[in-house]
Amino acid sequence: MTNHRVPEAQALLNTAFGAYLLATGVHAATKKANCPLPWPSAFLVLPLVLPTDTRNDLPTQAVHSMSAWLTEHPQHQAAFALRAASLTDYTRASLRTALRHHALEVTAGGLRCPRPPKAASQAPSDEVTDCARRAGLVGRWLAVVDPALAYSLLGVRP
């Protein structure tokens, strides 16, 4: 069983996939707030979306705020600092990939997505679709929460 999960983990930690998820989150954020996503907020997307247990507990629609969701799921707040730290280098590499391939742009106000990413419904697997949809949700959350507050809610420092 462990050998079966290794290719899945490698696929999820592919920087092109991370770039796609970041672009999806940034696109959703900029669409909701009509302004770029602050740079530090990008480091919150992947640690919320990639771990299966966290992703499965994320709502499918942004009817709950980030703080309400964290209140209902304190176990994810407790685990977030370690997950975020372990995914920081991967997030950086994914951001570089996204910037290099023009999936994201850096502006004075933060990150923006110059063109919409492919729709999640066109993804090659259900897991990819689920990750993309949840990245969009997290992006919409981050669009309306100050980065310092988001970090504080998650129990980490930028």
C-alpha positions as a printed Julia matrix, in Angstrom:
158×3 Matrix{Float64}:
   0.0    0.0     0.0
   2.84   2.43    0.77
   4.31   1.95   -2.71
   0.93   2.84   -4.23
   0.87   6.2    -2.42
   4.38   7.24   -3.43
   3.45   8.07   -7.07
   0.33   9.9    -5.82
   2.43  11.96   -3.41
   4.94  12.7    -6.16
   2.13  13.81   -8.47
   0.65  16.09   -5.82
   4.06  17.61   -5.12
   4.82  18.33   -8.77
   5.63  22.05   -9.06
   3.48  22.39  -12.19
   0.51  21.07  -10.2
   1.35  23.43   -7.34
   1.54  26.3    -9.83
  -1.89  25.33  -11.2
  -3.39  25.27   -7.7
  -1.8   28.61   -6.82
  -3.07  30.16  -10.06
  -6.53  28.78   -9.32
  -6.47  30.25   -5.81
  -5.09  33.6    -6.94
  -7.62  33.81   -9.79
 -10.51  33.13   -7.4
  -9.18  35.7    -4.93
  -8.68  38.45   -7.49
 -12.08  37.75   -9.03
 -13.75  38.06   -5.61
 -11.85  41.09   -4.3
 -11.07  42.76   -7.64
  -7.47  43.26   -6.5
  -4.28  41.16   -6.38
  -3.77  38.54   -3.68
  -1.11  39.7    -1.19
   2.11  37.74   -1.66
   2.19  36.19    1.86
  -1.31  34.74    1.38
  -0.05  32.49   -1.41
   1.87  30.45    1.18
  -1.41  29.45    2.84
  -3.06  27.87   -0.2
  -1.12  24.64   -0.64
  -0.94  23.63    3.06
  -4.73  23.93    3.22
  -5.43  22.16   -0.08
  -2.88  19.35   -0.44
  -3.27  17.35    2.8
  -6.16  14.97    2.18
  -7.65  15.25    5.65
  -7.74  19.04    5.53
  -9.0   19.15    1.94
 -11.8   16.72    2.77
 -12.95  18.93    5.65
 -12.93  22.15    3.62
 -16.44  23.23    2.61
 -17.37  22.92   -1.03
 -18.69  26.49   -1.09
 -17.48  29.63    0.64
 -20.6   29.96    2.79
 -18.47  29.72    5.96
 -15.68  32.15    6.71
 -12.16  30.91    7.3
 -12.43  31.71   11.01
 -15.76  29.85   11.33
 -14.29  26.82    9.58
 -11.23  26.83   11.85
 -13.48  27.05   14.9
 -15.31  23.94   13.71
 -12.06  22.14   12.79
  -9.42  23.0    15.43
  -7.37  19.92   14.53
  -6.4   21.58   11.23
  -5.3   24.74   12.99
  -3.15  22.63   15.31
  -1.51  20.78   12.4
  -1.13  23.81   10.12
   2.19  25.2    11.35
   4.03  21.95   10.69
   2.35  21.45    7.32
   3.02  25.01    6.22
   6.68  24.74    7.21
   7.08  21.44    5.36
   5.47  22.88    2.21
   7.26  26.26    2.14
   9.99  25.17   -0.27
   7.43  23.43   -2.49
   5.27  26.58   -2.48
   8.28  28.71   -3.45
   9.17  26.32   -6.29
   5.53  26.26   -7.44
   5.41  30.08   -7.39
   8.6   30.21   -9.49
   7.06  27.76  -11.95
   3.85  29.79  -12.13
   5.77  33.02  -12.7
   8.1   31.47  -15.26
   5.14  30.14  -17.27
   3.14  33.38  -16.88
   0.36  31.67  -14.93
   0.89  34.35  -12.25
   2.21  37.9   -12.29
   3.68  40.0    -9.53
   2.15  43.47   -9.22
   2.65  46.25   -6.69
  -0.35  44.94   -4.73
   0.53  41.24   -4.87
  -0.13  38.32   -7.19
  -2.61  38.21  -10.0
  -3.54  35.61  -12.58
  -3.31  37.09  -16.11
  -5.57  34.4   -17.59
  -8.04  32.02  -15.98
  -6.65  28.55  -15.28
  -8.36  25.61  -16.93
 -11.62  24.71  -15.26
 -11.44  22.04  -12.59
 -14.06  20.03  -14.48
 -11.46  19.46  -17.21
  -8.98  17.89  -14.78
  -7.69  14.37  -15.49
  -8.79  12.92  -12.14
 -11.26  13.46   -9.32
  -8.45  14.29   -6.89
  -7.07  16.99   -9.17
 -10.58  18.39   -9.61
 -11.12  18.39   -5.85
  -7.78  20.1    -5.18
  -8.54  22.79   -7.76
 -12.02  23.47   -6.41
 -10.7   23.74   -2.87
  -7.87  26.02   -4.03
 -10.53  28.31   -5.45
 -12.39  28.26   -2.14
  -9.24  29.06   -0.17
  -8.48  31.86   -2.63
 -11.93  33.37   -2.04
 -11.36  33.15    1.72
  -7.97  34.84    1.44
  -9.44  37.6    -0.72
 -11.44  38.92    2.21
  -9.0   38.28    5.09
  -5.97  40.42    5.83
  -2.86  38.21    5.49
  -1.75  38.95    9.07
  -5.17  37.88   10.37
  -5.17  34.73    8.21
  -1.75  33.77    9.56
  -2.89  34.5    13.09
  -6.04  32.4    12.68
  -3.88  29.52   11.49
  -1.44  29.93   14.36
   1.62  30.83   12.29
   3.7   33.89   11.47
   4.42  35.1     7.92
